[in-house]
Amino acid sequence: MPKMKTKSGAKKRFSFTATGKVKAGVAGKRHRLISHNAKYIRTNRGTKILSKGDANLVKWYMPYNR
C-alpha cells in the first residue's frame, strides 16, 4: 500500500496536545475587530481544543501526526 498523504492545509492550521486532542486557532480574530465587543475578543484569545467530531475529521486529514 502507498503511504497516505497529509492534507497540507491541515498541518498548517492544527496541532496536537500530548493526550491526542486537537488544538486550533480561534476564528474571527483577524480583522474588523472594532465591531466585536471586548468580551468576545478576550474569550477568543489564544487557541482552543476542537470538539470530538471536528477532531476526528482533522485526525483523518493528518494520519501520521498522532
Secondary structure, 3 states (H helix, E strand, C coil): CCCCCCCHHHHHHEEECCCCCEEEECCCCCCCHHHCCHHHHHHCCCEEECCHHHHHHHHHHCCCCC
